[in-house]
Amino acid sequence: FKLEEGKNFTIVADAHPLTEGHILIIPKIHLSCAGEYSEELFREFQKLYNKVQRFLKEGYGLVSSFEHGKIGQSVFHSHTHLLPFGGKPEEIVPEGHDKLKQITSLSRLRTIYEGEGGYLFFSIGDEMWLVDQSLGKPRFFRDRFGAALGRPERGNWKEMEANKKLMSEANRTNHTVKQKWASLAK
């Protein structure tokens, strides 16, 4: 469900969406996470990230994002998730605020990656956090956002793939996302 393709990135509607409007930004070259991007690539990524954020705010009223930063990946290639969600951080990390570190800039992912070799990143609205890496496991954010959205059955994308009803639903919502993208994204 390709929405847009540029020189270094592809924007797609997630084939296994947690909810309508679940979008991925994927680099064309193999890198493990956004923290590993070169400065030039990161600038391009940030423009696309901002574009998808604007689209989700305009089209769905809400925006959140997440990226595993090498911790608990189940797909070993960088891909940043953006989706409509407006809940509270404790819905994603109920273990407590001591497991969260707020950051003020997306560019911090590069310095955190350089220093620590990985991270768990998520945002809700304009607020961004890093999660204690000791909590990391495969599908960490997919499972937690799925539960917070009331759709836990969508957390495991491999199981979702085998569920014809869920995949039919996903295909319908992704067609809607493509239509909205064509009319709203600038």
C-alpha positions in Angstrom: 0.0 0.0 0.0 2.6 2.5 -1.2 1.5 6.1 -0.5 4.7 7.9 -1.7 8.1 7.1 -2.8 11.1 9.4 -2.7 14.8 9.2 -3.4 15.7 7.4 -0.1 12.4 6.5 1.6 9.1 4.9 0.9 5.9 5.7 2.8 3.4 2.9 3.0 0.1 2.1 4.8 1.1 -0.8 7.1 -0.1 -4.0 5.6 -1.0 -5.2 9.1 -2.4 -2.0 10.6 -3.1 -1.6 14.3 -5.8 0.9 13.3 -6.8 2.8 10.2 -4.1 5.4 9.4 -1.2 3.2 10.5 1.7 4.3 8.3 5.4 3.3 8.0 8.4 5.3 6.8 11.0 2.9 5.4 14.4 3.7 4.1 15.4 2.1 0.8 18.9 1.2 2.0 19.3 -1.3 4.8 19.8 0.3 8.2 18.7 -1.1 11.5 17.0 2.0 12.9 16.6 5.8 12.5 19.4 6.4 15.0 21.7 4.8 12.4 20.8 7.3 9.6 23.4 9.6 8.3 22.8 13.3 9.0 21.6 13.9 5.5 19.3 10.9 5.6 18.0 11.9 9.0 17.1 15.4 7.7 15.1 13.8 4.8 13.5 11.3 7.3 12.5 14.2 9.6 10.7 16.0 6.8 8.7 12.9 5.9 8.0 12.2 9.6 6.6 15.7 9.9 4.6 15.3 6.7 3.0 12.0 7.9 2.3 13.7 11.3 0.5 16.6 9.6 -1.5 14.1 7.5 -2.6 12.1 10.6 -3.5 15.2 12.5 -5.6 16.5 9.6 -7.1 13.2 8.6 -7.6 11.5 11.9 -7.1 14.2 14.6 -4.4 12.3 16.5 -0.9 11.1 16.0 1.6 8.9 17.7 4.7 7.1 16.6 7.1 4.4 17.6 10.3 2.7 16.6 12.2 -0.1 18.2 15.7 1.2 17.6 17.1 -2.3 17.3 15.5 -3.4 20.6 12.9 -6.1 20.1 12.6 -5.8 16.4 10.7 -8.6 14.5 11.6 -7.0 11.1 15.3 -6.4 11.0 15.2 -3.2 8.8 14.5 0.3 9.9 10.8 1.3 9.8 9.1 4.0 11.8 5.4 3.6 12.7 3.0 6.5 12.8 -0.7 6.1 13.7 -3.7 7.8 15.1 -3.6 7.4 18.9 -4.1 10.0 21.6 -3.9 8.0 24.8 -1.6 8.4 27.8 2.0 7.2 28.0 1.1 4.9 30.9 -1.2 3.0 28.5 1.9 2.1 26.6 4.3 1.7 29.5 2.2 0.8 32.6 5.4 -0.1 34.5 5.7 3.5 35.6 7.3 6.9 34.7 10.6 5.7 36.1 10.8 3.5 33.0 10.4 6.6 30.7 12.8 9.4 29.8 11.2 12.3 28.0 13.1 13.8 25.0 12.4 17.0 23.2 13.8 16.3 19.7 13.6 13.5 17.3 17.2 14.1 16.4 18.1 12.7 19.9 17.6 9.2 18.5 20.9 9.5 16.7 22.9 10.5 19.8 21.2 7.9 22.0 21.9 5.2 19.3 25.6 6.3 19.1 25.9 6.2 22.9 23.8 3.2 23.8 23.6 1.1 20.6 19.8 1.1 20.7 16.6 2.6 22.1 12.9 2.1 22.4 11.1 5.3 21.2 7.5 6.4 21.1 5.5 9.6 20.9 2.0 10.7 21.6 1.1 14.1 20.1 4.1 16.4 20.5 5.6 14.5 23.5 8.4 12.0 23.0 9.9 9.3 25.2 12.5 6.7 25.4 11.6 3.5 27.3 14.0 1.6 29.6 15.6 -0.9 27.2 15.3 -3.7 29.8 11.6 -3.9 28.9 12.3 -4.6 25.2 11.0 -7.7 23.5 9.8 -8.6 20.1 6.7 -6.6 19.0 7.0 -4.5 22.2 5.2 -1.4 20.8 2.9 -3.3 18.4 1.5 -5.3 21.3 1.1 -2.4 23.6 -0.4 0.0 21.1 -2.7 -2.7 19.9 -4.0 -3.3 23.5 -4.3 0.5 24.1 -6.3 0.8 20.9 -8.6 -2.1 22.0 -7.3 -4.3 19.2 -4.8 -6.7 20.8 -5.4 -9.3 18.1 -3.6 -6.9 15.7 -0.3 -6.8 17.7 1.1 -9.9 16.3 1.4 -9.2 12.6 2.3 -12.8 11.7 -0.9 -14.1 13.3 -2.8 -11.3 11.8 -1.6 -12.4 8.3 -3.2 -15.8 8.8 -6.5 -14.3 9.9 -8.6 -13.7 6.7 -11.2 -11.6 8.4 -8.6 -9.2 9.9 -6.7 -9.0 6.6 -9.9 -8.2 4.7 -10.6 -5.4 7.3 -7.0 -4.2 6.9 -7.2 -4.1 3.1 -10.4 -2.0 3.3 -9.0 0.5 5.7 -5.7 0.8 3.8 -7.7 1.7 0.6 -9.3 4.4 2.7 -5.9 5.6 3.8 -4.6 5.7 0.2 -7.6 7.8 -0.8 -7.1 10.2 2.1 -3.4 10.5 1.4 -4.1 11.3 -2.2 -6.4 14.1 -1.2 -4.7 15.5 2.0 -1.0 14.9 1.8 0.9 17.8 0.2 
